[in-house]
Amino acid sequence: MQHLPSGTIPPHLPRPSRSRTFTGRSRTFTGRSRTLASLLTAAAATAGLLMTALVPGAQAADNPYERGPAPTNASIEASRGSYATSQTSVSSLSATGFGGGTIHYPTSTADGTFGAVVISPGFTAYESSIAWLGPRLASQGFVVFTIDTNTTLDQPDSRGRQLLAALDYLTQRSSVRTRVDASRLGVMGHSMGGGGSLEAAKSRTSLKAAIPLTGWNTDKTWPELRTPTLVVGADGDTVAPVATHSEPFYESLPGSLDKAYLELRGASHFTPNSSNTTIAKYSISWLKRFIDNDTRYEQFLCPLPQPSLTIAEYRGNCPHTA
């Protein structure tokens, strides 16, 4: 092949006009510009990806309220979760509207604030009767306030107001208030305290979760509740039989509400007063799912748990929507 000096037009090819030569060069220049622009765009995108990979936290979690490692059946049945915890006492003299108690909380501040739950004891009972729930729930990533009531004879409506007063103390005045996310709160209670948790959820619709444990209340219907509610009953309860308490509580909740009914097998009215793996497992899952909006725990609630050696019955609406 004959090699010609650069820019020389072979004699057998027609010599283009100046205008066509200019147009061709413009097209060539445009094509090169587009190619260069594409390369610069790709380089910028690559640089962005590298920066995202290099900057800690640049890719935020889908749910900023997730706390702790991915759960397993073993982790939620364990007597303690992944967080080390501490506690602080609240004197009845410094409490307003309730009888004082104990705040249990994760010691780490690396994960930011935590959701919180207040727990009330039942009729004639003291904080000690529900104290086991404090460190067990706190170690899973919650601030937990187990309280005494003003008197041991307080009725459910009074206990409901005291649960709310304790939440207000926890988020506004307590020594750990900076550890609590005041927008993510829940209530629990045993017996009349369980009835009180329904009263509290009725009064404060912003609550994210309610769990009455073998609850007792003269009011059997709760169609006004807007708080995701897990009702826990016991098949051997003779103080608040499920047929006249927990079951009508559950059945009266709105059909559109995220709700569940767990009936413990071989259990009594006082089963929630001692450490219980089944109560802890489903309470943790419910609180995580609705206070933390942590859908990693949906697997333990939906599909509905089946009857077992510890579960007489479980009802609920799945999948959950909140």
Protein Blocks (a to p, Z undefined) as FASTA:
>chain_A
ZZddehiacfkbccddfklmmmmmmmmmmmmmmmmmmmmmmmmmmmmmmmmmmmghklcc
fblkbgcjdddfklmmpmbdfbdcddddddfklpghiabdaddddfbfklopaddddddd
dehiafklmmmmmmmmmmnopacdddddfbfkbcfklmmmmmmmmmmmmmmmmmklmmpc
fklccdddehjlmmmmmmmmmmmmmbcbdcdehiacfblbdfkbcbdcdddddfklcklg
fklmmmmmmmmpcfkbccdddddehiafklmmpccfklmmmmmmmmmmmmnopaklmmmm
occddddfklmbdcdddddfZZ
